[in-house]
Amino acid sequence: MEVCVQISKEIQESEVVNLYRENGWSSAQCPDKLIPALLNSDTLVTARVNNELVGLGNAISDGSLVVYFPHLLVHPKYQGRGIGRKIMQVMQTKYQSFHQQMLTSDIEAVEFYKALGFERAGKTEPMWIYAGDDH
């Protein structure tokens, strides 16, 4: 299986919605907001197998100091094959000189992110106002 991981904003609404739906993310219910959000990201990284979208990650940044990685998804049938790691490596390479790389992780993914060098952010607590129902 050859995986093509690259920075690319060439995405189709139906393939993105399918990926989010397969992962149980509530964003799949509002593609009119999801697609522009992804396309307006500072960086969007896609992973494809035989031209099928099997993963994506995005970054929002101030361009100099701080980058936030809000989404990283891999289709469930492709998880555990290093695709998520490759997506994050592309983004971390781009932002390696930044003072702060941030993300919020579900408990199931904490060990994955620790393996990529992330650690708990001091004594901080994540906070949000959230309109979804999947967390």
N, CA, C and O atoms as a GROMACS GRO file, in nm:
protein
  540
    1MET      N    1   0.085  -0.117   0.000
    1MET     CA    2   0.000   0.000   0.000
    1MET      C    3   0.090   0.124   0.000
    1MET      O    4   0.169   0.145   0.092
    2GLU      N    5   0.075   0.205  -0.104
    2GLU     CA    6   0.151   0.329  -0.113
    2GLU      C    7   0.061   0.444  -0.071
    2GLU      O    8  -0.046   0.465  -0.127
    3VAL      N    9   0.108   0.520   0.028
    3VAL     CA   10   0.033   0.634   0.080
    3VAL      C   11   0.101   0.762   0.034
    3VAL      O   12   0.222   0.778   0.051
    4CYS      N   13   0.023   0.851  -0.024
    4CYS     CA   14   0.074   0.982  -0.066
    4CYS      C   15   0.028   1.085   0.038
    4CYS      O   16  -0.091   1.115   0.048
    5VAL      N   17   0.124   1.138   0.114
    5VAL     CA   18   0.095   1.239   0.215
    5VAL      C   19   0.158   1.368   0.168
    5VAL      O   20   0.279   1.374   0.143
    6GLN      N   21   0.076   1.473   0.157
    6GLN     CA   22   0.128   1.600   0.106
    6GLN      C   23   0.044   1.718   0.152
    6GLN      O   24  -0.073   1.703   0.187
    7ILE      N   25   0.106   1.834   0.150
    7ILE     CA   26   0.032   1.957   0.173
    7ILE      C   27  -0.051   1.982   0.047
    7ILE      O   28   0.003   1.994  -0.062
    8SER      N   29  -0.183   1.989   0.065
    8SER     CA   30  -0.271   2.005  -0.050
    8SER      C   31  -0.408   2.053  -0.004
    8SER      O   32  -0.460   2.007   0.097
    9LYS      N   33  -0.463   2.145  -0.079
    9LYS     CA   34  -0.599   2.192  -0.051
    9LYS      C   35  -0.696   2.140  -0.157
    9LYS      O   36  -0.805   2.195  -0.175
   10GLU      N   37  -0.655   2.035  -0.225
   10GLU     CA   38  -0.741   1.972  -0.326
   10GLU      C   39  -0.824   1.865  -0.257
   10GLU      O   40  -0.782   1.750  -0.246
   11ILE      N   41  -0.941   1.904  -0.212
   11ILE     CA   42  -1.033   1.813  -0.143
   11ILE      C   43  -1.172   1.830  -0.201
   11ILE      O   44  -1.209   1.936  -0.252
   12GLN      N   45  -1.249   1.724  -0.192
   12GLN     CA   46  -1.388   1.725  -0.236
   12GLN      C   47  -1.478   1.712  -0.112
   12GLN      O   48  -1.447   1.634  -0.022
   13GLU      N   49  -1.585   1.785  -0.110
   13GLU     CA   50  -1.674   1.783   0.006
   13GLU      C   51  -1.717   1.642   0.043
   13GLU      O   52  -1.712   1.605   0.160
   14SER      N   53  -1.758   1.562  -0.054
   14SER     CA   54  -1.809   1.428  -0.024
   14SER      C   55  -1.704   1.339   0.043
   14SER      O   56  -1.737   1.264   0.134
   15GLU      N   57  -1.578   1.347  -0.002
   15GLU     CA   58  -1.474   1.262   0.058
   15GLU      C   59  -1.439   1.308   0.199
   15GLU      O   60  -1.410   1.226   0.286
   16VAL      N   61  -1.442   1.439   0.221
   16VAL     CA   62  -1.412   1.491   0.354
   16VAL      C   63  -1.525   1.453   0.451
   16VAL      O   64  -1.498   1.406   0.561
   17VAL      N   65  -1.648   1.474   0.410
   17VAL     CA   66  -1.762   1.440   0.495
   17VAL      C   67  -1.759   1.291   0.528
   17VAL      O   68  -1.785   1.254   0.643
   18ASN      N   69  -1.728   1.207   0.432
   18ASN     CA   70  -1.719   1.064   0.457
   18ASN      C   71  -1.612   1.033   0.562
   18ASN      O   72  -1.636   0.954   0.653
   19LEU      N   73  -1.495   1.094   0.550
   19LEU     CA   74  -1.386   1.071   0.645
   19LEU      C   75  -1.428   1.112   0.786
   19LEU      O   76  -1.403   1.039   0.882
   20TYR      N   77  -1.490   1.228   0.799
   20TYR     CA   78  -1.534   1.276   0.930
   20TYR      C   79  -1.645   1.188   0.985
   20TYR      O   80  -1.647   1.157   1.104
   21ARG      N   81  -1.738   1.147   0.899
   21ARG     CA   82  -1.848   1.061   0.942
   21ARG      C   83  -1.795   0.926   0.990
   21ARG      O   84  -1.838   0.875   1.094
   22GLU      N   85  -1.701   0.868   0.915
   22GLU     CA   86  -1.644   0.737   0.953
   22GLU      C   87  -1.572   0.744   1.088
   22GLU      O   88  -1.561   0.643   1.157
   23ASN      N   89  -1.524   0.862   1.125
   23ASN     CA   90  -1.457   0.880   1.253
   23ASN      C   91  -1.552   0.927   1.363
   23ASN      O   92  -1.510   0.946   1.478
   24GLY      N   93  -1.679   0.947   1.329
   24GLY     CA   94  -1.778   0.987   1.428
   24GLY      C   95  -1.766   1.132   1.472
   24GLY      O   96  -1.808   1.166   1.583
   25TRP      N   97  -1.710   1.218   1.387
   25TRP     CA   98  -1.693   1.359   1.422
   25TRP      C   99  -1.817   1.436   1.382
   25TRP      O  100  -1.866   1.422   1.270
   26SER      N  101  -1.869   1.518   1.472
   26SER     CA  102  -1.991   1.594   1.446
   26SER      C  103  -1.975   1.697   1.335
   26SER      O  104  -2.074   1.741   1.278
   27SER      N  105  -1.851   1.735   1.302
   27SER     CA  106  -1.828   1.831   1.193
   27SER      C  107  -1.884   1.781   1.060
   27SER      O  108  -1.912   1.860   0.971
   28ALA      N  109  -1.901   1.650   1.047
   28ALA     CA  110  -1.957   1.594   0.924
   28ALA      C  111  -2.099   1.644   0.900
   28ALA      O  112  -2.147   1.643   0.786
   29GLN      N  113  -2.165   1.688   1.005
   29GLN     CA  114  -2.303   1.736   0.994
   29GLN      C  115  -2.313   1.880   0.942
   29GLN      O  116  -2.422   1.928   0.912
   30CYS      N  117  -2.198   1.947   0.932
   30CYS     CA  118  -2.204   2.086   0.885
   30CYS      C  119  -2.093   2.113   0.782
   30CYS      O  120  -2.002   2.192   0.807
   31PRO      N  121  -2.103   2.045   0.666
   31PRO     CA  122  -2.000   2.063   0.563
   31PRO      C  123  -1.988   2.206   0.512
   31PRO      O  124  -1.882   2.247   0.464
   32ASP      N  125  -2.097   2.283   0.522
   32ASP     CA  126  -2.093   2.423   0.478
   32ASP      C  127  -1.998   2.506   0.564
   32ASP      O  128  -1.956   2.614   0.522
   33LYS      N  129  -1.965   2.459   0.682
   33LYS     CA  130  -1.867   2.525   0.769
   33LYS      C  131  -1.734   2.451   0.767
   33LYS      O  132  -1.628   2.513   0.770
   34LEU      N  133  -1.739   2.318   0.761
   34LEU     CA  134  -1.618   2.237   0.766
   34LEU      C  135  -1.526   2.261   0.648
   34LEU      O  136  -1.406   2.282   0.666
   35ILE      N  137  -1.579   2.258   0.527
   35ILE     CA  138  -1.494   2.272   0.408
   35ILE      C  139  -1.424   2.408   0.404
   35ILE      O  140  -1.303   2.412   0.383
   36PRO      N  141  -1.496   2.520   0.425
   36PRO     CA  142  -1.424   2.648   0.428
   36PRO      C  143  -1.321   2.655   0.541
   36PRO      O  144  -1.213   2.712   0.524
   37ALA      N  145  -1.354   2.595   0.656
   37ALA     CA  146  -1.258   2.596   0.767
   37ALA      C  147  -1.128   2.526   0.728
   37ALA      O  148  -1.019   2.577   0.755
   38LEU      N  149  -1.140   2.412   0.664
   38LEU     CA  150  -1.021   2.339   0.621
   38LEU      C  151  -0.944   2.417   0.514
   38LEU      O  152  -0.822   2.428   0.521
   39LEU      N  153  -1.017   2.470   0.417
   39LEU     CA  154  -0.951   2.543   0.309
   39LEU      C  155  -0.887   2.674   0.357
   39LEU      O  156  -0.792   2.722   0.295
   40ASN      N  157  -0.937   2.731   0.465
   40ASN     CA  158  -0.880   2.853   0.520
   40ASN      C  159  -0.769   2.826   0.621
   40ASN      O  160  -0.712   2.920   0.677
   41SER      N  161  -0.739   2.700   0.646
   41SER     CA  162  -0.630   2.666   0.736
   41SER      C  163  -0.498   2.716   0.680
   41SER      O  164  -0.483   2.731   0.558
   42ASP      N  165  -0.403   2.742   0.768
   42ASP     CA  166  -0.270   2.779   0.723
   42ASP      C  167  -0.209   2.663   0.644
   42ASP      O  168  -0.145   2.684   0.540
   43THR      N  169  -0.229   2.542   0.692
   43THR     CA  170  -0.179   2.423   0.625
   43THR      C  171  -0.286   2.314   0.630
   43THR      O  172  -0.351   2.294   0.732
   44LEU      N  173  -0.303   2.245   0.520
   44LEU     CA  174  -0.390   2.127   0.513
   44LEU      C  175  -0.307   2.016   0.451
   44LEU      O  176  -0.254   2.030   0.341
   45VAL      N  177  -0.298   1.905   0.523
   45VAL     CA  178  -0.221   1.790   0.475
   45VAL      C  179  -0.319   1.676   0.449
   45VAL      O  180  -0.400   1.643   0.535
   46THR      N  181  -0.310   1.617   0.330
   46THR     CA  182  -0.396   1.505   0.296
   46THR      C  183  -0.314   1.377   0.281
   46THR      O  184  -0.196   1.381   0.248
   47ALA      N  185  -0.380   1.266   0.306
   47ALA     CA  186  -0.320   1.134   0.284
   47ALA      C  187  -0.414   1.057   0.193
   47ALA      O  188  -0.534   1.046   0.219
   48ARG      N  189  -0.358   1.005   0.085
   48ARG     CA  190  -0.438   0.932  -0.013
   48ARG      C  191  -0.376   0.797  -0.045
   48ARG      O  192  -0.254   0.782  -0.050
   49VAL      N  193  -0.463   0.699  -0.066
   49VAL     CA  194  -0.424   0.567  -0.115
   49VAL      C  195  -0.504   0.545  -0.241
   49VAL      O  196  -0.628   0.546  -0.237
   50ASN      N  197  -0.437   0.524  -0.353
   50ASN     CA  198  -0.506   0.509  -0.481
   50ASN      C  199  -0.606   0.623  -0.505
   50ASN      O  200  -0.718   0.600  -0.551
   51ASN      N  201  -0.563   0.744  -0.475
   51ASN     CA  202  -0.642   0.868  -0.492
   51ASN      C  203  -0.761   0.879  -0.398
   51ASN      O  204  -0.838   0.974  -0.409
   52GLU      N  205  -0.778   0.785  -0.305
   52GLU     CA  206  -0.886   0.792  -0.205
   52GLU      C  207  -0.834   0.865  -0.082
   52GLU      O  208  -0.727   0.832  -0.031
   53LEU      N  209  -0.909   0.964  -0.033
   53LEU     CA  210  -0.872   1.036   0.088
   53LEU      C  211  -0.887   0.943   0.207
   53LEU      O  212  -0.998   0.897   0.238
   54VAL      N  213  -0.776   0.914   0.274
   54VAL     CA  214  -0.778   0.824   0.390
   54VAL      C  215  -0.737   0.895   0.518
   54VAL      O  216  -0.745   0.838   0.627
   55GLY      N  217  -0.692   1.020   0.506
   55GLY     CA  218  -0.655   1.095   0.625
   55GLY      C  219  -0.631   1.240   0.594
   55GLY      O  220  -0.604   1.277   0.480
   56LEU      N  221  -0.640   1.323   0.697
   56LEU     CA  222  -0.605   1.464   0.682
   56LEU      C  223  -0.574   1.525   0.817
   56LEU      O  224  -0.618   1.477   0.922
   57GLY      N  225  -0.498   1.633   0.811
   57GLY     CA  226  -0.468   1.711   0.929
   57GLY      C  227  -0.457   1.856   0.888
   57GLY      O  228  -0.424   1.886   0.773
   58ASN      N  229  -0.485   1.946   0.981
   58ASN     CA  230  -0.473   2.087   0.947
   58ASN      C  231  -0.406   2.165   1.058
   58ASN      O  232  -0.397   2.119   1.172
   59ALA      N  233  -0.358   2.284   1.023
   59ALA     CA  234  -0.291   2.371   1.118
   59ALA      C  235  -0.343   2.513   1.102
   59ALA      O  236  -0.367   2.559   0.990
   60ILE      N  237  -0.359   2.580   1.214
   60ILE     CA  238  -0.395   2.721   1.219
   60ILE      C  239  -0.279   2.791   1.288
   60ILE      O  240  -0.233   2.747   1.394
   61SER      N  241  -0.231   2.900   1.228
   61SER     CA  242  -0.109   2.961   1.280
   61SER      C  243  -0.110   3.112   1.268
   61SER      O  244  -0.180   3.169   1.184
   62ASP      N  245  -0.031   3.176   1.354
   62ASP     CA  246  -0.008   3.319   1.341
   62ASP      C  247   0.107   3.347   1.245
   62ASP      O  248   0.138   3.463   1.218
   63GLY      N  249   0.170   3.244   1.195
   63GLY     CA  250   0.275   3.257   1.094
   63GLY      C  251   0.416   3.272   1.147
   63GLY      O  252   0.511   3.272   1.069
   64SER      N  253   0.431   3.286   1.277
   64SER     CA  254   0.565   3.308   1.331
   64SER      C  255   0.593   3.237   1.463
   64SER      O  256   0.700   3.180   1.481
   65LEU      N  257   0.497   3.240   1.553
   65LEU     CA  258   0.524   3.198   1.690
   65LEU      C  259   0.447   3.074   1.733
   65LEU      O  260   0.503   2.983   1.793
   66VAL      N  261   0.318   3.072   1.702
   66VAL     CA  262   0.229   2.967   1.754
   66VAL      C  263   0.156   2.898   1.640
   66VAL      O  264   0.111   2.962   1.544
   67VAL      N  265   0.145   2.766   1.652
   67VAL     CA  266   0.064   2.688   1.559
   67VAL      C  267  -0.025   2.595   1.643
   67VAL      O  268   0.018   2.540   1.744
   68TYR      N  269  -0.148   2.579   1.598
   68TYR     CA  270  -0.243   2.491   1.663
   68TYR      C  271  -0.289   2.388   1.560
   68TYR      O  272  -0.323   2.422   1.447
   69PHE      N  273  -0.288   2.261   1.600
   69PHE     CA  274  -0.330   2.150   1.513
   69PHE      C  275  -0.469   2.103   1.558
   69PHE      O  276  -0.479   2.022   1.650
   70PRO      N  277  -0.577   2.154   1.496
   70PRO     CA  278  -0.711   2.120   1.543
   70PRO      C  279  -0.763   1.983   1.498
   70PRO      O  280  -0.835   1.917   1.573
   71HIS      N  281  -0.728   1.938   1.378
   71HIS     CA  282  -0.784   1.813   1.326
   71HIS      C  283  -0.674   1.720   1.277
   71HIS      O  284  -0.581   1.761   1.208
   72LEU      N  285  -0.687   1.595   1.314
   72LEU     CA  286  -0.607   1.486   1.256
   72LEU      C  287  -0.698   1.365   1.254
   72LEU      O  288  -0.738   1.314   1.359
   73LEU      N  289  -0.731   1.319   1.134
   73LEU     CA  290  -0.819   1.204   1.119
   73LEU      C  291  -0.759   1.106   1.019
   73LEU      O  292  -0.702   1.146   0.918
   74VAL      N  293  -0.774   0.979   1.048
   74VAL     CA  294  -0.739   0.872   0.955
   74VAL      C  295  -0.860   0.779   0.950
   74VAL      O  296  -0.916   0.743   1.053
   75HIS      N  297  -0.898   0.740   0.830
   75HIS     CA  298  -1.012   0.649   0.814
   75HIS      C  299  -0.987   0.525   0.901
   75HIS      O  300  -0.877   0.471   0.901
   76PRO      N  301  -1.088   0.479   0.976
   76PRO     CA  302  -1.070   0.365   1.066
   76PRO      C  303  -1.005   0.242   1.003
   76PRO      O  304  -0.927   0.173   1.068
   77LYS      N  305  -1.036   0.213   0.877
   77LYS     CA  306  -0.977   0.092   0.816
   77LYS      C  307  -0.829   0.110   0.782
   77LYS      O  308  -0.762   0.013   0.746
   78TYR      N  309  -0.777   0.233   0.793
   78TYR     CA  310  -0.636   0.260   0.766
   78TYR      C  311  -0.557   0.298   0.891
   78TYR      O  312  -0.437   0.324   0.884
   79GLN      N  313  -0.624   0.302   1.006
   79GLN     CA  314  -0.555   0.340   1.129
   79GLN      C  315  -0.455   0.232   1.170
   79GLN      O  316  -0.472   0.114   1.140
   80GLY      N  317  -0.350   0.276   1.238
   80GLY     CA  318  -0.247   0.184   1.284
   80GLY      C  319  -0.142   0.153   1.181
   80GLY      O  320  -0.061   0.062   1.201
   81ARG      N  321  -0.140   0.225   1.071
   81ARG     CA  322  -0.044   0.200   0.963
   81ARG      C  323   0.056   0.314   0.945
   81ARG      O  324   0.130   0.317   0.847
   82GLY      N  325   0.060   0.405   1.040
   82GLY     CA  326   0.157   0.515   1.035
   82GLY      C  327   0.114   0.636   0.955
   82GLY      O  328   0.193   0.729   0.936
   83ILE      N  329  -0.010   0.638   0.909
   83ILE     CA  330  -0.057   0.750   0.827
   83ILE      C  331  -0.070   0.878   0.911
   83ILE      O  332  -0.025   0.984   0.868
   84GLY      N  333  -0.129   0.867   1.028
   84GLY     CA  334  -0.141   0.983   1.115
   84GLY      C  335  -0.004   1.039   1.152
   84GLY      O  336   0.015   1.160   1.158
   85ARG      N  337   0.090   0.951   1.178
   85ARG     CA  338   0.227   0.992   1.211
   85ARG      C  339   0.289   1.069   1.094
   85ARG      O  340   0.355   1.171   1.114
   86LYS      N  341   0.268   1.020   0.972
   86LYS     CA  342   0.323   1.089   0.854
   86LYS      C  343   0.261   1.228   0.836
   86LYS      O  344   0.330   1.323   0.802
   87ILE      N  345   0.130   1.238   0.857
   87ILE     CA  346   0.063   1.367   0.846
   87ILE      C  347   0.122   1.465   0.947
   87ILE      O  348   0.154   1.578   0.912
   88MET      N  349   0.136   1.421   1.072
   88MET     CA  350   0.191   1.508   1.175
   88MET      C  351   0.336   1.543   1.147
   88MET      O  352   0.378   1.655   1.176
   89GLN      N  353   0.413   1.451   1.093
   89GLN     CA  354   0.553   1.480   1.061
   89GLN      C  355   0.565   1.590   0.956
   89GLN      O  356   0.653   1.675   0.965
   90VAL      N  357   0.476   1.589   0.857
   90VAL     CA  358   0.477   1.695   0.756
   90VAL      C  359   0.449   1.830   0.823
   90VAL      O  360   0.517   1.928   0.796
   91MET      N  361   0.348   1.833   0.911
   91MET     CA  362   0.314   1.959   0.976
   91MET      C  363   0.423   2.002   1.074
   91MET      O  364   0.459   2.120   1.080
   92GLN      N  365   0.475   1.909   1.152
   92GLN     CA  366   0.579   1.945   1.249
   92GLN      C  367   0.707   1.991   1.180
   92GLN      O  368   0.779   2.076   1.233
   93THR      N  369   0.736   1.938   1.064
   93THR     CA  370   0.852   1.984   0.988
   93THR      C  371   0.832   2.129   0.946
   93THR      O  372   0.923   2.211   0.957
   94LYS      N  373   0.712   2.160   0.897
   94LYS     CA  374   0.685   2.297   0.854
   94LYS      C  375   0.695   2.396   0.969
   94LYS      O  376   0.741   2.508   0.951
   95TYR      N  377   0.652   2.355   1.088
   95TYR     CA  378   0.645   2.447   1.201
   95TYR      C  379   0.754   2.421   1.307
   95TYR      O  380   0.740   2.465   1.421
   96GLN      N  381   0.858   2.352   1.270
   96GLN     CA  382   0.960   2.314   1.368
   96GLN      C  383   1.028   2.432   1.436
   96GLN      O  384   1.074   2.418   1.550
   97SER      N  385   1.037   2.547   1.371
   97SER     CA  386   1.104   2.661   1.430
   97SER      C  387   1.012   2.745   1.519
   97SER      O  388   1.058   2.842   1.581
   98PHE      N  389   0.884   2.710   1.527
   98PHE     CA  390   0.789   2.788   1.606
   98PHE      C  391   0.812   2.766   1.755
   98PHE      O  392   0.855   2.659   1.798
   99HIS      N  393   0.782   2.868   1.831
   99HIS     CA  394   0.799   2.864   1.977
   99HIS      C  395   0.701   2.766   2.041
   99HIS      O  396   0.734   2.702   2.141
  100GLN      N  397   0.581   2.754   1.984
  100GLN     CA  398   0.478   2.673   2.047
  100GLN      C  399   0.396   2.599   1.942
  100GLN      O  400   0.339   2.660   1.852
  101GLN      N  401   0.390   2.466   1.957
  101GLN     CA  402   0.301   2.381   1.877
  101GLN      C  403   0.198   2.326   1.974
  101GLN      O  404   0.233   2.264   2.075
  102MET      N  405   0.070   2.348   1.944
  102MET     CA  406  -0.036   2.312   2.039
  102MET      C  407  -0.141   2.222   1.974
  102MET      O  408  -0.163   2.226   1.853
  103LEU      N  409  -0.205   2.141   2.058
  103LEU     CA  410  -0.321   2.063   2.017
  103LEU      C  411  -0.397   2.022   2.140
  103LEU      O  412  -0.347   2.029   2.252
  104THR      N  413  -0.519   1.979   2.118
  104THR     CA  414  -0.602   1.920   2.222
  104THR      C  415  -0.628   1.777   2.180
  104THR      O  416  -0.669   1.751   2.067
  105SER      N  417  -0.605   1.684   2.272
  105SER     CA  418  -0.616   1.543   2.236
  105SER      C  419  -0.725   1.472   2.316
  105SER      O  420  -0.741   1.495   2.436
  106ASP      N  421  -0.800   1.386   2.247
  106ASP     CA  422  -0.887   1.294   2.319
  106ASP      C  423  -0.798   1.195   2.392
  106ASP      O  424  -0.686   1.168   2.350
  107ILE      N  425  -0.847   1.142   2.502
  107ILE     CA  426  -0.767   1.055   2.587
  107ILE      C  427  -0.710   0.935   2.510
  107ILE      O  428  -0.599   0.889   2.540
  108GLU      N  429  -0.785   0.886   2.411
  108GLU     CA  430  -0.740   0.770   2.335
  108GLU      C  431  -0.616   0.799   2.251
  108GLU      O  432  -0.543   0.707   2.214
  109ALA      N  433  -0.591   0.926   2.220
  109ALA     CA  434  -0.480   0.962   2.132
  109ALA      C  435  -0.360   1.022   2.206
  109ALA      O  436  -0.261   1.059   2.143
  110VAL      N  437  -0.368   1.032   2.337
  110VAL     CA  438  -0.260   1.096   2.414
  110VAL      C  439  -0.126   1.027   2.390
  110VAL      O  440  -0.026   1.095   2.365
  111GLU      N  441  -0.121   0.897   2.396
  111GLU     CA  442   0.006   0.824   2.377
  111GLU      C  443   0.062   0.845   2.236
  111GLU      O  444   0.183   0.854   2.218
  112PHE      N  445  -0.026   0.852   2.137
  112PHE     CA  446   0.017   0.880   2.000
  112PHE      C  447   0.090   1.013   1.994
  112PHE      O  448   0.199   1.021   1.937
  113TYR      N  449   0.032   1.116   2.052
  113TYR     CA  450   0.094   1.248   2.048
  113TYR      C  451   0.220   1.255   2.134
  113TYR      O  452   0.315   1.325   2.098
  114LYS      N  453   0.222   1.185   2.245
  114LYS     CA  454   0.344   1.180   2.327
  114LYS      C  455   0.460   1.122   2.247
  114LYS      O  456   0.573   1.168   2.258
  115ALA      N  457   0.431   1.021   2.166
  115ALA     CA  458   0.535   0.959   2.083
  115ALA      C  459   0.590   1.056   1.978
  115ALA      O  460   0.699   1.035   1.926
  116LEU      N  461   0.515   1.162   1.948
  116LEU     CA  462   0.558   1.264   1.853
  116LEU      C  463   0.624   1.383   1.922
  116LEU      O  464   0.659   1.481   1.857
  117GLY      N  465   0.642   1.374   2.054
  117GLY     CA  466   0.710   1.479   2.128
  117GLY      C  467   0.622   1.574   2.205
  117GLY      O  468   0.673   1.663   2.274
  118PHE      N  469   0.491   1.559   2.197
  118PHE     CA  470   0.401   1.647   2.271
  118PHE      C  471   0.395   1.603   2.417
  118PHE      O  472   0.414   1.485   2.449
  119GLU      N  473   0.369   1.699   2.504
  119GLU     CA  474   0.353   1.670   2.647
  119GLU      C  475   0.246   1.760   2.704
  119GLU      O  476   0.206   1.859   2.643
  120ARG      N  477   0.198   1.723   2.822
  120ARG     CA  478   0.096   1.806   2.888
  120ARG      C  479   0.150   1.948   2.902
  120ARG      O  480   0.267   1.967   2.935
  121ALA      N  481   0.066   2.045   2.877
  121ALA     CA  482   0.108   2.186   2.876
  121ALA      C  483   0.107   2.243   3.018
  121ALA      O  484   0.014   2.314   3.057
  122GLY      N  485   0.210   2.211   3.094
  122GLY     CA  486   0.222   2.264   3.230
  122GLY      C  487   0.101   2.232   3.314
  122GLY      O  488   0.059   2.117   3.322
  123LYS      N  489   0.045   2.334   3.377
  123LYS     CA  490  -0.072   2.315   3.464
  123LYS      C  491  -0.199   2.363   3.395
  123LYS      O  492  -0.298   2.392   3.461
  124THR      N  493  -0.196   2.371   3.263
  124THR     CA  494  -0.311   2.423   3.189
  124THR      C  495  -0.423   2.320   3.184
  124THR      O  496  -0.401   2.200   3.199
  125GLU      N  497  -0.542   2.368   3.164
  125GLU     CA  498  -0.660   2.286   3.144
  125GLU      C  499  -0.725   2.328   3.013
  125GLU      O  500  -0.743   2.447   2.990
  126PRO      N  501  -0.761   2.233   2.927
  126PRO     CA  502  -0.830   2.273   2.804
  126PRO      C  503  -0.969   2.327   2.839
  126PRO      O  504  -1.037   2.276   2.928
  127MET      N  505  -1.008   2.430   2.767
  127MET     CA  506  -1.139   2.490   2.787
  127MET      C  507  -1.200   2.523   2.652
  127MET      O  508  -1.127   2.552   2.557
  128TRP      N  509  -1.332   2.519   2.642
  128TRP     CA  510  -1.396   2.551   2.517
  128TRP      C  511  -1.544   2.579   2.535
  128TRP      O  512  -1.603   2.547   2.638
  129ILE      N  513  -1.601   2.638   2.434
  129ILE     CA  514  -1.745   2.642   2.413
  129ILE      C  515  -1.764   2.559   2.288
  129ILE      O  516  -1.711   2.593   2.182
  130TYR      N  517  -1.837   2.449   2.298
  130TYR     CA  518  -1.840   2.349   2.192
  130TYR      C  519  -1.982   2.318   2.150
  130TYR      O  520  -2.068   2.290   2.234
  131ALA      N  521  -2.009   2.323   2.021
  131ALA     CA  522  -2.143   2.300   1.970
  131ALA      C  523  -2.165   2.155   1.926
  131ALA      O  524  -2.276   2.119   1.886
  132GLY      N  525  -2.062   2.072   1.932
  132GLY     CA  526  -2.074   1.934   1.888
  132GLY      C  527  -2.125   1.843   1.998
  132GLY      O  528  -2.154   1.888   2.110
  133ASP      N  529  -2.138   1.714   1.966
  133ASP     CA  530  -2.183   1.616   2.064
  133ASP      C  531  -2.097   1.490   2.063
  133ASP      O  532  -2.139   1.385   2.112
  134ASP      N  533  -1.976   1.501   2.008
  134ASP     CA  534  -1.893   1.381   1.992
  134ASP      C  535  -1.777   1.374   2.090
  134ASP      O  536  -1.688   1.291   2.072
  135HIS      N  537  -1.776   1.456   2.193
  135HIS     CA  538  -1.667   1.449   2.292
  135HIS      C  539  -1.725   1.448   2.431
  135HIS      O  540  -1.651   1.442   2.529
   0.00000   0.00000   0.00000
